[in-house]
Amino acid sequence: MKKFIHAILSLIKTIGIVCLWCLLTALIAISLSKLEKEHYTPTDTPNERFMVIATDTDNGYYRQTWQEYQINPKPPLTTPDKNCVEDCLKILDNGNYLYINDSPLIITKSEYQIKDGKVIPISFKTYHLGHIFVGMIGAFFVMGFLKYLIRIFQIRKDKQAMINYHKKLAENLLIACAVLGIFWAVIYLTV
């Protein structure tokens, strides 16, 4: 019975650690995306991925990049989507339009105003796999630092245990740096 309880507790601990890692990954990735948000003045040139939803003569609509809109401006669409699945246009509370382009590898959000039939870019934000990858690595380091703090707290009164722990930690860090250095060198030389 003790083995069963120990196995259940180990499973709960593992699930908790994985959930914490996923939560930290999401927080770091979303924070990076928000930090990279581009804000524009009326004279700025927006990102090449900035999109505008335009109408055509058949009352249909299609996406135009900012460069396409500058070359061949079409009347902007002003009717928001009711059901937003992948690509959709929303009207924000401040009256600005937000076009969300949700594709499998990247999500872009283009915010703009429409004044006198002209589009004025406000902001542009992306969320992509790079943010998630950096979030995963950042979460790994945060979890390692938390594990370090817990271990230091546990052995805080035993000076010899503290010294031994730091020696072992230094050895492991040197080994990890050597492996990562070799890995990086192999990738760098092959590219």
N, C-alpha and C positions, 0 to 999 in steps of 0.2 A: 504494500500500500504506500510506503514511503517513497519508493521509486516512482510510482505513478504520480504522486503529488509533486515530487521533484521535477518530473518530466513536464507536467502541466505548467508549473511555475516557470520553468526554463522557456517553454513555448510562449507563455504570456510575456516574459521579459524580451524575448526575441521579437515578437510582434510589436511590442512597445518601442523598441529601438528602431525597427524598420519604419514604423509610423512617424516617429520623431524625425528620422532622416528624411522621409518624404516631405514632411511639413517644412523642415528647414530648407530643403531643395526648392520647394514652391515659393517660400518667402523670399529667398535670395534671388531667384529667377524673376519674380514679379517686381521686386525692388530694382533690379538692374534695368528691366524694361522701362519702369517709370523714370529712372534717372537718365535714360537715353532719349526721353521724349524731346522732340524738337519743337520749339515755339518760333513762330514767324512774325515779322513785321510786314506791312504791305509791300515793301520793296524787296523782301528776301525771295530767293529762289528755293522752292521746297525740294525735298528729297525726290530722287528719280522714281521712287515707288509711290509717291503721292498720287492718289486717284480721285477723279471727279466723275460723278454719275451724270451723264448727259442724255437728252432725248433726241430722237430722230423724227423724221417726217411721218412715220407710221405709228406714232405715239408709243413706240417701244423705248427701251433705254439700254445703254451700254456704258462700259467703263472707258474712261480716257485717262491716260497718264497726264501729268501736268504739262509735259512737253507736247503731247498731242493736242491738249487743250489750247496751248499757246499758238500752235500752228493752225489748227482748224477748230475754233471754238464753236461748240454746239450749245443750245440752250440747256442750262442745268436742270436736272430733275428736282422737283420740290415736293413730291409726294412720298412720304416715308413708307417703308415696308411694314405690313401688318404682322407677317410671320417671318421672323429673322432666323434663317438656318445657316447658310454659309456666307453669302454676300448680301449685305443689307444696308439700307440708308435709314438713319434715324434723325429725328429732330430733337436736339437737346433742350433743356429748360431755358437756356439763355438765347435760344433762337438759332444757334449754329447748327449746321448739318454735320453728321458723323457717318462716314462710309466705312464699314467694317468689311474687310476682305479676309475671309477665313479659309485658308488653304491648308493642306495637311502638314506642311513644314514651316509655315510662317503665317502669322496673323498681323495684318496692318490696319491701322485706324487713322483715317485722314479726316481731320476736322476743318471745316471751312464755312465762311459766311457767303451769302448771296445778296449783293446790293446792286440794284439797277441792272439785273441780269448778268452781272459780272461775279466771278468767283474770287474770293479773297482767302488764301490759305491762312489757317490759324495755327494748327499743330499737326504733328505726325508722330505716330508711335508704332513700334514693332515688338513682336514677341515671337521668338524663334528658337530652334534647337540649341543654338549657341548659348542663349540665356539659361536653358535647362541644364546644359552640360556644365557651365560655370557654377550654376546652383548646386549641382551634384558634388562637384569638387569642393566648393565652399562648405557644404553641409558635412562632408567627410572631415574637413579640418575642424569645424566647430564641434563635431562629435568627438574627435580626438582630443581637443582641448578640454571638453567637459569630462571625458574619461580621465584625463590627466589631473584635473582639479579634484575629482572624486578620490582618486588614488592618493594624492597628496594629503587630502583631508583624513583619509583612513590611517596613514602612517605618520602623521604630523608629530607624534611624540617620540618616535623611535628614529634617532639620528642615523644609525647605521643602515637601517632599512631605507631611509631617504637617500643616502649616498648610493647604495646598491641599486635602487630603483633608477636614479638618474644616470648611473653608469650604463645600465642595461638599455635605457631609453636612448642614450647617445650612440651606443653601438647599433641599435636598430635604425636610428635616423641616418647614420653613415652608410649602412647597407642599402637603405631605401634610396638615398641620394646617388649612390654608385649605380644601382640598377636603373634608376630614372635617367641618369647621365648617359649610360650606355644606350638605353632605349632612344633617348633624344638624339644622340650622335648618329645612330643607325638611320633614324628617320631623316635627319638633316642631310646626311650624305647620299641617301637614295633619292632625295627630291631634287 
